[in-house]
Amino acid sequence: MKKPFAVMSTFAMATIIAGSALLGSAHAASPSTPAAHSVQQAASLQVAEAFYDGNHISIKLQRTGGTGEGHLVGGAFDQKSGEYVVDKNSITRIVMYINGKAIHEYGNEKMPSKPSLSWMADGKDAAIIRMTDASLLGGNLPAFTDKLQLRADIYLEGQKQPQQVSIPLQRSTAKAVVVKPGLTKTFGNVKLTASQAVHTATSTRLQLILPNYSADLEKHRELLFDFVDDQGNTLERLTGRGTDELNANEQFYYDFVIEAPSKDATGIVVKPFVPVLKKDGSRQFELDENGNLIKHYVKQLEMTIPLK
């Protein structure tokens, strides 16, 4: 008998889908901007690089000055307090504005309708902020415009007031290749469709759909994804989220942004897998000796998406 599969809830997807390096999140081409900076108290932040390729926004923050800091993105879970404790002058919160409007004011009352915002460490004194719009999540929501004026209020541990940076962005003029694969694979009670792929020189954005999504997650196991190019090279997942909240058809929409494949590649391979769960009923993932997920790949749902 074939075992059934299902996907995670929206909240769980937003956490695990972006990868284990993701340490901060909020939901609510070549560099296209000059460096912007904010100076306040002992440590200061500078925008070292920023670009918008049409698939996602990427901003590199660099911290300078100050003494005794830990990592710009980092901390540890305190077993006694039950709280995640961040280092001095580390990012605790980012409030992002697009054209003067906070991202939590976009979309409707449902969280997936708003732009995504996440950040991760890039060494000790740098962080990468990434953002996507909600246009591929099934709610007929608008994409970002070609020109954007961003403002980030960045809160650092130990500083009372946020540091503020302003970032003008222009969408890259490099031509994007839009592919509508129309590929569908079925295994057991799962039907997976590759609906759209947008390829640029710096990233690929994929829309995957589960047409007959079942919300009864407790009786099923979670379906996640890895990506490689057809040359066998692993492709880093830059952002990713999924939801069934923006449509009335019980469909689950995934929106992934992954790094661009090598120049020799002709396709991207979507590799669905089921992570092994601990047998203690905790719903926690089983890890190998290197701290990585133990995965069972579902070959029947694997598909290759052409680059053109």
C-alpha positions in Angstrom: 0.0 0.0 0.0 1.4 3.4 -0.9 1.9 5.7 2.0 0.2 9.1 1.9 2.2 12.3 2.1 1.3 15.9 3.0 3.0 19.2 3.5 3.5 21.4 6.5 1.3 24.1 7.8 2.1 27.7 6.5 4.0 28.5 9.7 6.2 25.4 9.6 6.9 25.9 5.9 8.1 29.4 6.4 10.6 28.2 9.0 12.1 25.0 7.4 11.7 25.8 3.7 14.2 28.6 3.8 17.0 26.3 5.2 18.7 25.8 8.5 20.9 28.9 8.0 17.9 31.2 8.4 18.1 32.8 11.8 15.7 35.7 11.5 12.4 36.2 9.7 9.3 38.3 9.6 6.3 37.9 7.4 4.1 40.7 7.3 22.2 41.2 -11.6 24.9 43.6 -10.4 24.3 46.0 -7.5 21.8 48.6 -8.5 22.2 51.1 -5.6 25.0 53.1 -4.1 26.1 52.2 -0.6 23.8 53.6 2.1 24.6 53.8 5.8 23.4 54.6 9.2 25.6 55.7 12.1 24.4 55.5 15.7 26.0 54.7 19.1 29.0 52.4 19.1 28.1 50.1 16.2 26.9 51.2 12.8 25.3 49.5 9.8 26.1 50.0 6.1 24.4 48.6 3.0 27.3 47.1 1.2 25.3 45.7 -1.7 21.6 45.6 -2.9 19.9 44.3 -6.0 16.4 43.4 -7.3 16.4 40.9 -10.2 12.6 40.6 -10.5 12.5 37.4 -8.5 13.7 38.7 -5.1 15.4 41.5 -3.3 18.8 40.9 -1.7 20.5 43.3 0.6 23.9 42.8 2.3 24.3 44.7 5.6 27.8 45.3 7.0 28.4 46.2 10.7 31.3 48.4 11.7 32.6 49.9 14.9 31.7 49.0 18.5 33.5 46.7 20.9 32.5 43.4 22.4 29.9 42.4 19.9 29.0 38.9 19.0 27.7 38.0 15.6 25.4 40.4 13.7 23.0 37.5 13.4 23.3 35.1 16.2 22.6 34.0 19.7 21.7 30.9 21.6 18.6 29.3 23.3 18.7 29.7 27.0 17.4 26.5 28.6 16.6 28.3 31.9 14.5 31.2 30.6 13.2 29.3 27.6 14.1 32.3 25.4 16.4 32.8 22.4 19.1 35.2 23.7 20.9 37.3 21.0 24.4 38.7 21.2 25.2 42.4 21.9 24.7 44.6 18.8 23.0 41.7 17.0 19.8 42.1 15.0 16.7 41.5 17.1 14.1 42.9 14.7 13.7 44.5 11.3 10.7 46.7 10.2 10.7 47.1 6.5 8.9 49.8 4.5 8.3 49.8 0.7 7.5 53.2 -0.8 6.7 54.5 2.7 4.3 51.6 3.6 5.2 49.0 6.1 5.1 45.5 4.6 2.6 44.2 7.2 0.1 46.7 5.7 0.3 45.0 2.3 -2.1 42.4 1.1 -5.1 41.4 3.2 -5.5 40.1 6.8 -3.8 36.8 6.0 -0.1 36.6 6.6 1.0 34.9 3.4 -0.5 37.8 1.4 2.2 40.1 2.6 5.8 40.4 1.3 8.3 37.9 2.9 11.2 39.2 4.9 14.1 37.1 6.2 17.7 37.5 7.2 20.7 35.3 7.8 24.3 35.5 8.8 27.0 36.2 6.3 30.1 35.8 8.5 30.4 37.6 11.9 29.7 41.2 10.9 27.4 40.9 7.9 23.9 39.8 7.2 21.9 39.1 4.1 18.3 40.3 4.0 16.0 38.8 1.4 12.4 39.7 0.3 9.8 38.4 -2.1 6.3 39.5 -3.1 3.3 37.3 -2.7 2.4 37.1 -6.4 3.0 33.3 -6.7 1.1 32.1 -3.7 -2.3 31.7 -5.3 -4.1 34.9 -4.4 -3.8 36.9 -7.6 -1.7 39.5 -5.6 0.4 42.1 -7.4 4.2 41.7 -7.9 6.7 44.3 -6.8 6.9 47.3 -9.2 10.1 47.9 -11.2 11.2 50.8 -8.9 11.2 50.6 -5.2 12.2 52.8 -2.3 13.0 50.7 0.8 13.5 51.8 4.3 14.6 49.4 7.0 14.4 50.1 10.7 16.9 47.7 12.2 16.9 47.0 15.9 20.2 45.8 17.6 20.5 44.3 21.0 21.5 46.9 23.5 20.5 49.9 21.4 17.3 51.7 22.4 16.5 53.2 19.0 16.6 51.4 15.6 19.2 52.2 13.0 17.6 53.3 9.7 18.8 52.7 6.2 17.2 53.9 3.0 17.7 51.8 -0.2 16.5 52.9 -3.7 16.1 49.9 -6.0 15.6 49.5 -9.7 14.8 46.1 -11.2 17.6 44.6 -13.3 17.2 45.3 -17.0 18.6 41.8 -17.8 15.9 39.8 -19.6 14.1 37.1 -17.6 13.1 33.8 -19.2 9.6 32.7 -18.1 8.9 29.0 -18.6 5.5 27.3 -18.0 6.5 23.7 -17.8 3.0 22.2 -17.3 4.6 19.2 -15.6 2.6 17.0 -13.2 3.7 14.0 -11.2 1.5 11.8 -9.1 2.3 9.3 -6.3 -0.3 7.9 -3.9 -2.6 10.7 -2.9 -0.2 13.5 -3.9 -0.3 15.3 -7.3 2.5 17.8 -7.8 2.5 20.4 -10.6 5.3 22.7 -11.7 3.3 25.7 -12.8 5.9 28.4 -13.5 9.7 29.1 -13.5 11.3 32.5 -13.9 15.0 32.4 -14.7 17.4 35.3 -14.4 21.2 35.6 -14.3 21.2 35.6 -10.5 18.2 33.3 -9.5 15.3 31.1 -10.5 11.9 31.5 -9.0 9.6 28.4 -9.0 5.9 28.0 -8.4 4.9 24.5 -7.4 1.3 23.5 -6.7 -0.4 20.6 -4.8 -3.9 20.7 -6.4 -5.5 18.3 -3.9 -3.9 19.4 -0.7 -5.1 17.7 2.5 -5.1 19.8 5.7 -5.1 16.7 8.0 -1.4 17.0 8.7 -1.3 15.0 11.9 -2.0 11.7 10.0 0.6 12.4 7.3 4.3 13.1 6.9 5.8 16.3 5.6 6.9 16.8 2.0 9.9 19.1 1.4 12.2 19.8 -1.5 15.8 19.9 -2.6 17.0 21.4 -5.9 19.9 20.5 -8.2 20.7 21.4 -11.8 20.9 18.7 -14.4 24.7 18.6 -14.0 24.2 17.4 -10.4 25.1 20.6 -8.7 23.2 21.5 -5.5 21.3 24.8 -5.8 21.0 26.9 -2.7 17.5 27.8 -1.6 17.5 31.6 -1.1 13.9 32.0 0.0 10.8 29.8 0.2 7.3 29.6 1.6 4.1 27.8 1.0 0.4 28.3 1.9 -3.1 27.1 1.2 -4.7 30.2 2.7 -5.1 32.4 -0.4 -7.4 30.3 -2.5 -10.7 28.5 -2.0 -9.8 25.3 -3.9 -7.8 23.4 -1.3 -4.6 24.0 -3.3 -1.2 24.4 -1.7 1.1 26.9 -3.4 4.9 26.9 -3.0 7.1 29.8 -3.9 10.8 29.1 -4.0 13.7 31.3 -5.1 16.9 29.4 -5.7 20.4 30.3 -6.9 20.9 30.4 -10.7 22.3 27.1 -12.1 25.7 26.9 -13.9 26.0 28.0 -17.5 26.3 24.4 -18.7 23.0 23.4 -17.1 19.8 23.0 -19.3 17.4 22.2 -16.5 16.6 22.3 -12.8 15.7 19.1 -11.0 13.0 19.3 -8.3 13.7 16.5 -5.7 10.8 16.1 -3.2 11.7 14.3 0.0 10.1 13.2 3.3 12.2 14.0 6.4 12.4 11.3 9.0 10.7 12.2 12.3 11.7 11.1 15.7 9.8 8.1 17.1 9.0 9.8 20.4 5.9 11.6 19.0 7.5 15.0 19.3 7.2 15.7 15.6 10.9 16.7 15.6 13.2 15.8 12.7 15.7 13.0 13.0 19.3 14.3 12.2 22.4 12.4 11.2 25.8 12.7 12.8 26.5 16.0 11.0 23.3 17.6 12.1 21.6 17.3 8.7 18.1 16.0 8.0 17.7 12.4 7.2 15.7 12.3 4.0 13.7 9.8 2.0 13.5 11.1 -1.6 10.2 10.5 -3.5 11.5 9.6 -7.0 8.0 9.3 -8.3 7.4 13.1 -7.8 10.8 14.2 -9.1 10.8 16.4 -12.2 13.2 18.4 -14.4 12.2 22.0 -15.3 13.8 23.3 -18.5 15.7 26.6 -18.4 14.1 27.8 -21.7 
